[in-house]
């Protein structure tokens, strides 16, 4: 990028505003379309989703940026807009930074850009730089509360200020993105370099309402913006993170039940310290960035607040009194509840509605990557709510190609092609959904203690014409035969070994509701050949599904490139 290396002397320090269209988790990027402020490092200490501010950096349209610094309040603000003359009323990014010791009589202002492994055109159409002498503050902007971590936005929006009491830089940026690199690709950024270093905050992402038939419910929730909570508030709510308040535990976080002063019960997700988390992915940043921007749906667990102070990273969700579907379905914990047939059908329909929203109705497609009963919560009326977006991937709907990721998730829920390609798609979520459907209908785990795989077991029963033997015996025959047959057949269609033969989530939900005919299933479980990612000297094509020869084992599941639970 042509920037000084970090750790240099004071006179070599810099501050930069970046316009980044490449997502690189190793650099702390929140997504592939964001604006950030850097201090002596290409890793931003404050950043915001550009789309949440109404700007798409990848459209190729001319964009005007205003960057202002006010010495009286040590505040840097960034506005962006498509109009070259009209500055938006509110800044898209605000950060507190003290430049008093770095502002000198002679300084450099410039621009820098990089394509990484992609191909792009960077144009600076025109720019203007102005400075003014130190003037007393005339605006209530002085009363700005300092943030205390890289993920914390300011509490209030800020008013425009007169050009007579600040530094202003005005830039028109023509940004035409022609291609992106992968995870190894470096940032594409246009840097406006001023001088030095310090503090940070990001702006709340604006919610994007669903246009589905749940649209009205979505709009009703839009006014409930997640709020920032102090660490002392959360400690008080959870009795100091007392072990008796733990209601769930995962690989990267522990969930506590809490009670706010308002009397509302909440679920507090406390993430492990950063040094304990795989450095290639930050579950807190992924989940926060996904949830706060657009996820408003009645079948998604709702984010109510967050906190990040010091080394503590916490997300505060609505509390669902009936806990996870896994605990009720498999009688783990103290649950004595037995789900009725009507409740089970309603649960799988609710999860399907949530996934359909993520795949087709959000502004950008979201692949959950970890759909399982542990991540499906139940409210007081046993309505399902999908949660835990720590592994989620976000893509543009127009994206034709996707980079491979390290396969992650839980064995028994993973689509065969995903295990080997590492490429998450809506059809890999469909497979996981199909496993959940079969799990709810049968009451059996995806992989039993004896190693029996649920999907294979149900396929065998289908081949023998004994599909109803898969029904959970705890229902004691109290279910609708037509609906049960429909659920089991839809489940099998979703776990078809060939992803091209699987329905979309929306199609599966319509079938479950009886709005379309039963899916057509093959007489026997098909065999699908998938190219392996094993070393070149090993067998490069593997068989999935169907009968295996006596000498064939299940090693295709044991890919060496995976992070499984």
C-alpha positions in Angstrom: 0.0 0.0 0.0 3.0 2.3 0.2 2.3 3.1 3.9 4.9 3.2 6.7 5.4 0.0 8.7 3.8 0.0 12.2 6.0 0.7 15.2 8.0 3.5 13.5 8.8 6.9 15.1 6.2 9.5 15.8 7.1 11.5 12.6 6.4 8.4 10.5 3.0 7.8 12.0 -0.2 8.1 10.0 -4.0 8.0 10.1 -6.0 6.8 7.1 -9.6 6.5 6.0 -10.1 3.3 4.0 -12.8 2.3 1.5 -12.5 -1.5 1.4 -14.2 -3.8 -1.0 -12.4 -7.0 0.0 -13.2 -9.1 3.0 -10.1 -10.4 4.8 -10.9 -11.8 8.4 -7.1 -11.8 9.2 -7.2 -8.0 8.9 -10.2 -7.6 11.1 -12.6 -6.7 8.2 -16.3 -6.7 9.2 -17.3 -7.5 5.5 -16.3 -6.8 1.9 -18.0 -3.4 1.7 -16.9 -1.2 4.6 -15.3 2.1 5.6 -12.7 2.2 8.3 -10.2 4.4 10.1 -6.7 3.1 10.5 -3.9 4.3 12.8 -0.3 3.1 12.0 -1.8 -0.1 10.7 -3.9 -1.5 7.9 -6.1 -3.1 10.6 -8.9 -0.6 11.2 -9.7 0.4 14.8 -13.1 1.8 13.8 -15.2 0.6 10.8 -18.7 0.5 9.6 -20.7 -1.3 6.9 -20.9 1.1 4.0 -24.3 -0.3 2.8 -25.8 0.6 6.2 -25.0 4.2 5.3 -26.8 3.9 2.0 -23.5 3.5 -0.1 -22.4 0.6 -2.1 -18.6 0.9 -2.8 -18.8 -1.7 -5.6 -21.3 0.0 -7.9 -18.8 2.0 -9.9 -20.7 5.2 -9.2 -18.8 8.4 -8.2 -18.8 8.7 -4.5 -18.0 11.9 -2.5 -16.4 11.6 0.9 -16.1 14.3 3.5 -13.5 13.7 6.3 -13.4 16.2 9.1 -11.3 16.6 12.2 -12.2 19.0 15.1 -9.3 19.6 17.4 -11.5 21.1 20.1 -13.3 17.8 20.7 -10.6 15.5 19.2 -13.2 14.0 16.9 -12.9 12.6 13.3 -16.1 12.1 11.3 -16.7 10.6 7.8 -19.6 11.3 5.5 -20.2 9.6 2.2 -22.8 10.2 -0.5 -23.4 10.1 -4.2 -24.1 13.8 -4.5 -20.9 15.9 -5.1 -22.4 19.0 -3.4 -24.8 17.9 -0.7 -23.3 16.4 2.4 -25.5 13.8 4.2 -27.0 15.1 7.5 -25.3 12.4 9.6 -21.8 11.0 9.4 -21.4 7.3 8.6 -18.4 6.9 10.9 -17.3 8.8 14.0 -14.1 8.1 16.0 -12.4 9.9 18.8 -8.7 10.5 18.1 -6.2 13.0 19.6 -4.0 14.6 16.9 -2.9 17.6 19.0 0.7 16.4 19.3 1.0 15.3 15.7 -0.5 18.4 13.9 2.5 20.2 12.5 3.1 23.2 10.2 4.2 20.8 7.4 2.4 17.5 6.9 1.5 15.2 4.0 -1.9 14.4 2.6 -2.2 11.7 -0.1 -3.9 8.7 -1.5 -2.9 5.0 -1.8 -4.6 1.9 -3.3 -4.1 -1.8 -3.9 -5.9 -4.5 -5.9 -4.7 -7.5 -3.9 -5.2 -10.5 -6.2 -8.2 -8.9 -7.9 -8.6 -6.4 -10.6 -10.0 -2.9 -10.1 -9.8 0.7 -11.2 -9.2 3.5 -8.6 -10.0 7.0 -9.7 -9.6 10.2 -7.6 -11.7 12.6 -9.7 -11.0 15.7 -7.6 -10.1 16.7 -4.0 -9.9 19.6 -1.7 -8.1 20.2 1.6 -8.7 23.1 4.0 -7.4 23.9 7.5 -8.6 26.5 9.9 -7.1 28.0 13.1 -8.0 26.8 16.5 -11.4 28.2 17.5 -13.6 27.8 20.6 -16.2 25.1 20.4 -19.7 26.4 19.6 -21.6 23.1 19.3 -23.0 20.6 21.8 -20.9 18.1 19.9 -18.4 18.6 22.8 -20.4 16.3 25.0 -19.4 13.1 23.3 -19.0 10.0 25.4 -15.8 8.1 24.7 -16.1 4.5 23.4 -14.0 1.8 24.9 -13.5 -0.8 22.2 -13.3 -1.4 18.5 -16.9 -2.5 18.2 -18.7 0.3 20.1 -20.5 3.1 18.2 -21.4 6.5 19.7 -24.5 6.8 21.7 -25.9 9.7 19.7 -25.7 11.0 16.2 -24.0 14.3 15.6 -25.1 17.6 14.1 -23.4 19.3 11.2 -20.8 21.9 12.2 -19.7 25.1 10.5 -16.7 24.9 8.2 -15.2 27.7 10.3 -14.2 25.5 13.2 -12.9 22.3 11.7 -10.5 20.7 9.2 -12.3 19.4 6.1 -11.1 17.2 3.3 -13.5 16.6 0.4 -12.8 13.9 -2.1 -14.7 12.5 -5.0 -13.9 8.9 -5.5 -14.8 6.9 -8.6 -14.6 3.3 -7.5 -15.1 0.6 -10.1 -14.7 -2.9 -8.7 -13.9 -5.4 -11.4 -12.9 -8.4 -9.3 -12.1 -9.7 -5.9 -9.4 -11.9 -4.5 -9.9 -14.6 -1.9 -9.0 -14.7 1.8 -5.4 -14.1 0.9 -6.3 -11.0 -1.1 -5.2 -7.8 0.3 -7.4 -4.7 0.9 -8.7 -2.6 -1.8 -8.7 0.8 -0.2 -8.4 4.5 -1.0 -6.6 6.1 1.9 -6.8 9.8 2.8 -3.8 10.2 5.1 -3.8 13.0 7.7 -1.5 12.1 10.7 -1.5 9.8 13.8 -3.3 7.5 16.1 -5.8 6.7 18.8 -9.5 5.8 19.5 -12.5 4.4 17.9 -16.2 3.6 17.4 -18.6 2.3 14.7 -22.1 3.4 13.7 -25.1 1.3 14.2 -26.1 -0.5 11.1 -29.6 0.3 9.9 -32.0 -2.6 9.8 -33.3 -3.8 6.5 -36.9 -5.0 6.6 -38.0 -8.2 5.0 -40.4 -8.0 2.0 -41.9 -11.3 2.8 -45.4 -12.0 4.2 -43.8 -11.5 7.6 -42.9 -7.9 6.5 -45.3 -6.2 8.9 -43.8 -8.1 11.9 -40.4 -7.1 10.7 -41.3 -3.4 10.5 -42.8 -3.5 14.0 -39.4 -4.6 15.4 -37.3 -2.1 13.5 -37.8 0.6 16.2 -36.1 -1.7 18.8 -32.5 -1.0 17.9 -29.9 -3.0 19.9 -28.4 -0.8 22.6 -25.0 -0.7 24.1 -24.8 -1.9 27.7 -22.1 -1.3 30.2 -20.1 -4.2 31.6 -21.3 -3.3 35.1 -24.9 -3.6 34.0 -24.3 -7.1 32.5 -22.3 -8.3 35.6 -25.2 -7.2 37.8 -27.7 -8.9 35.5 -25.8 -12.2 35.6 -24.8 -12.1 39.2 -21.2 -11.6 38.2 -21.4 -14.3 35.6 -22.2 -16.8 38.3 -21.9 -20.5 37.2 -25.5 -21.1 38.3 -26.7 -18.7 35.6 -25.1 -20.7 32.8 -27.8 -22.0 30.4 -25.6 -23.0 27.5 -22.0 -23.5 26.4 -20.3 -23.7 23.1 -16.8 -23.8 21.5 -16.4 -20.0 21.5 -18.9 -18.7 24.1 -20.9 -19.3 27.3 -24.5 -18.2 27.6 -25.9 -16.9 30.9 -29.4 -16.0 31.9 -29.7 -12.4 33.1 -32.2 -10.0 34.4 -32.1 -6.4 33.5 -33.3 -3.6 35.9 -36.4 -3.3 33.7 -37.3 -6.8 34.7 -36.7 -8.2 31.2 -35.0 -11.6 31.1 -32.1 -11.8 28.7 -29.5 -14.4 27.4 -26.0 -13.0 27.7 -23.5 -14.6 25.3 -20.0 -14.2 26.7 -17.3 -14.9 24.1 -14.0 -16.5 25.0 -10.9 -14.2 25.2 -9.5 -13.4 21.8 -6.3 -15.4 22.3 -8.4 -18.5 22.8 -10.2 -18.1 19.5 -9.0 -19.2 16.1 -7.3 -16.1 14.8 -8.7 -16.7 11.3 -12.2 -16.0 12.4 -13.6 -13.8 15.2 -17.0 -15.3 16.2 -18.0 -12.1 18.0 -17.4 -9.8 15.1 -19.1 -12.2 12.7 -22.2 -12.6 14.8 -22.4 -9.0 15.7 -21.9 -7.8 12.2 -24.5 -10.2 10.9 -27.2 -9.7 13.5 -27.1 -5.9 14.1 -27.5 -5.0 10.4 -30.5 -6.8 9.0 -31.7 -9.8 10.9 -35.3 -8.9 11.9 -37.6 -11.9 11.6 -40.0 -13.5 14.1 -38.2 -16.9 13.8 -34.7 -15.5 14.5 -33.4 -14.8 18.0 -33.4 -11.1 18.4 -30.3 -9.1 19.5 -31.1 -6.6 22.2 -27.7 -5.2 23.1 -24.0 -5.7 23.3 -21.0 -4.7 25.4 -17.3 -4.7 24.7 -15.1 -3.3 27.5 -11.5 -4.3 27.9 -11.2 -8.0 27.0 -14.9 -8.7 27.5 -17.0 -9.3 24.3 -20.7 -9.9 25.0 -24.0 -10.0 23.0 -27.3 -9.7 24.8 -30.3 -11.6 23.2 -33.9 -12.1 24.1 -34.3 -14.9 26.6 -36.3 -18.0 25.3 -37.7 -19.8 28.3 -38.0 -23.2 26.8 -34.3 -23.4 25.9 -32.9 -25.3 22.9 -34.8 -27.8 20.8 -32.0 -30.2 21.3 -32.5 -30.3 25.1 -36.2 -30.9 24.8 -36.1 -33.4 21.9 -33.3 -35.5 23.4 -34.2 -34.9 27.1 -30.8 -33.5 28.1 -30.8 -31.3 31.2 -33.8 -31.2 33.4 -36.4 -31.0 30.7 -39.5 -33.2 31.1 -41.4 -31.7 28.2 -42.6 -33.9 25.4 -43.3 -32.2 22.2 -46.7 -32.8 20.5 -47.0 -33.4 16.8 -48.5 -30.0 16.1 -45.6 -28.3 18.0 -43.0 -30.3 16.0 -44.6 -29.3 12.7 -44.7 -25.7 13.7 -41.1 -25.8 14.8 -39.8 -27.1 11.4 -42.0 -24.6 9.6 -40.6 -21.7 11.7 -37.0 -22.7 11.1 -37.7 -23.0 7.4 -39.3 -19.6 7.3 -36.1 -18.1 9.0 -33.8 -19.8 6.5 -35.9 -18.7 3.6 -35.6 -15.1 4.9 -31.8 -15.5 5.2 -31.3 -17.0 1.7 -33.8 -15.0 -0.4 -35.2 -12.0 1.4 -32.3 -10.2 3.0 -30.5 -7.6 1.0 -27.5 -10.0 0.9 -27.7 -13.7 1.1 -26.7 -15.2 4.4 -25.6 -18.8 4.7 -26.0 -19.9 8.3 -23.5 -22.9 8.1 -24.5 -24.3 11.5 -28.2 -25.2 11.4 -28.8 -27.8 14.1 -31.2 -28.4 17.0 -28.8 -26.9 19.5 -29.1 -23.5 17.7 -32.9 -23.6 17.5 -34.4 -21.9 20.6 -38.1 -22.2 21.7 -40.1 -19.4 23.2 -42.9 -19.8 25.8 -45.3 -21.0 23.1 -42.7 -23.4 21.5 -42.2 -21.2 18.5 -38.8 -21.8 17.0 -36.1 -19.1 16.7 -32.9 -19.8 14.9 -29.7 -18.3 16.5 -25.9 -18.5 16.7 -24.5 -16.8 13.6 -20.9 -17.2 14.6 -20.1 -19.2 11.5 -22.4 -17.3 9.0 -21.2 -16.2 5.6 -22.7 -13.3 3.7 -22.7 -13.0 -0.1 -24.2 -10.8 -2.8 -27.2 -12.4 -4.4 -25.5 -11.7 -7.8 -22.4 -13.6 -6.8 -21.7 -16.5 -9.2 -18.5 -17.8 -7.7 -17.5 -18.3 -4.0 -14.2 -18.9 -2.4 -13.8 -22.1 -0.4 -13.8 -21.9 3.4 -12.5 -24.3 6.0 -15.5 -26.6 6.5 -17.0 -26.0 9.9 -20.1 -27.1 11.8 -21.3 -30.3 13.5 -20.9 -33.9 12.2 -24.2 -35.4 11.0 -25.5 -32.0 9.8 -22.9 -31.4 7.1 -23.7 -31.8 3.4 -21.2 -34.2 1.7 -20.1 -31.7 -1.0 -19.5 -29.0 1.6 -17.2 -31.3 3.6 -15.0 -31.7 0.5 -15.3 -28.5 -1.3 -15.5 -26.1 1.6 -17.9 -23.9 -0.4 -21.1 -23.0 1.6 -24.2 -22.5 -0.4 -28.0 -22.3 0.3 -28.1 -26.1 -0.6 -25.6 -26.9 2.2 -28.0 -25.2 4.6 -30.9 -27.1 3.0 -29.1 -30.4 3.9 -28.7 -29.3 7.5 -32.4 -28.3 7.6 -33.3 -31.8 6.2 -31.4 -33.4 9.1 -33.3 -31.2 11.6 -36.6 -32.2 10.0 -35.8 -35.9 10.3 -34.5 -35.4 13.8 -37.7 -33.7 14.9 -39.9 -36.4 13.3 -37.9 -39.4 14.6 -36.6 -38.0 17.9 -33.2 -39.5 17.1 -29.8 -37.8 17.1 -28.0 -37.1 13.8 -25.4 -39.6 14.9 -26.4 -42.1 17.6 -24.0 -43.3 20.3 -23.5 -46.5 18.4 -22.5 -44.5 15.3 -25.7 -45.0 13.4 -26.2 -42.0 11.0 -29.8 -40.8 11.1 -29.9 -39.9 7.4 -28.7 -43.3 6.3 -31.1 -45.1 8.7 -34.1 -43.2 7.3 -33.0 -43.9 3.7 -32.8 -47.7 4.5 -36.4 -47.6 6.0 -37.6 -45.8 2.8 -36.0 -48.4 0.6 -37.7 -51.2 2.6 -41.1 -49.4 2.4 -41.2 -49.0 6.2 -40.8 -45.2 6.4 -43.3 -44.9 9.3 -40.9 -47.0 11.5 -38.8 -43.8 11.7 -41.6 -42.0 13.7 -40.7 -41.0 17.3 -42.4 -43.6 19.6 -43.0 -40.9 22.2 -45.7 -39.5 20.0 -47.7 -42.8 20.7 -49.4 -42.6 17.4 -50.9 -39.2 18.0 -50.1 -37.5 14.7 -51.6 -36.9 11.3 -50.4 -39.7 9.0 -50.4 -37.5 5.9 -48.5 -34.7 7.6 -46.0 -37.2 9.0 -45.4 -38.8 5.7 -44.9 -35.4 4.1 -42.4 -34.4 6.8 -40.3 -37.5 6.4 -40.3 -37.3 2.6 -39.4 -33.6 2.6 -36.6 -34.4 5.1 -35.2 -37.0 2.7 -35.5 -34.7 -0.3 -33.5 -32.1 1.6 -30.7 -34.6 2.4 -30.5 -35.9 -1.2 -26.8 -36.8 -1.8 -26.9 -34.7 -5.0 -27.3 -31.1 -4.0 -28.8 -30.2 -7.4 -31.8 -32.5 -6.6 -32.5 -30.8 -3.3 -35.3 -28.3 -3.1 -34.8 -24.7 -2.0 -35.9 -23.9 1.6 -38.9 -22.1 0.3 -39.9 -25.1 -1.8 -39.4 -27.5 1.2 -41.6 -25.3 3.4 -44.4 -25.2 0.8 -44.3 -29.0 0.6 -44.5 -29.2 4.4 -47.6 -27.0 4.3 -49.2 -29.2 1.7 -49.2 -26.4 -0.9 -47.3 -28.6 -3.4 -47.3 -32.4 -4.2 -45.1 -34.7 -2.3 -41.4 -34.7 -3.5 -40.4 -37.5 -5.8 -37.8 -39.7 -4.2 -35.7 -42.4 -5.8 -36.4 -46.0 -4.9 -32.9 -46.3 -3.4 -30.5 -43.7 -1.9 -28.5 -42.4 -4.9 -24.8 -42.7 -5.2 -23.1 -39.4 -6.1 -19.5 -39.0 -7.1 -17.7 -36.0 -5.5 -14.2 -34.9 -6.3 -12.1 -35.1 -3.1 -9.7 -32.6 -1.6 -7.4 -35.3 -0.4 -3.7 -35.4 -1.6 -3.2 -36.0 -5.3 -1.7 -39.4 -4.8 -4.9 -40.7 -3.2 -8.2 -41.6 -4.8 -9.6 -38.3 -6.2 -13.2 -39.3 -6.6 -15.4 -40.5 -3.8 -18.8 -42.2 -3.7 -21.6 -40.9 -1.4 -24.8 -42.6 -0.8 -26.0 -45.9 -2.1 -24.4 -49.3 -1.2 -20.8 -49.4 -0.4 -18.6 -52.3 -1.2 -17.4 -54.4 1.8 -14.0 -52.8 1.6 -15.3 -49.3 1.6 -15.4 -47.4 4.9 -16.7 -44.0 5.9 -13.3 -42.2 5.6 -14.8 -39.6 3.1 -16.3 -37.9 6.2 -12.9 -37.5 7.8 -11.6 -34.6 5.7 -8.3 -33.3 7.1 -9.3 -29.7 6.3 -12.2 -29.2 8.7 -13.1 -27.6 12.0 -16.0 -29.7 13.3 -17.8 -29.7 16.7 
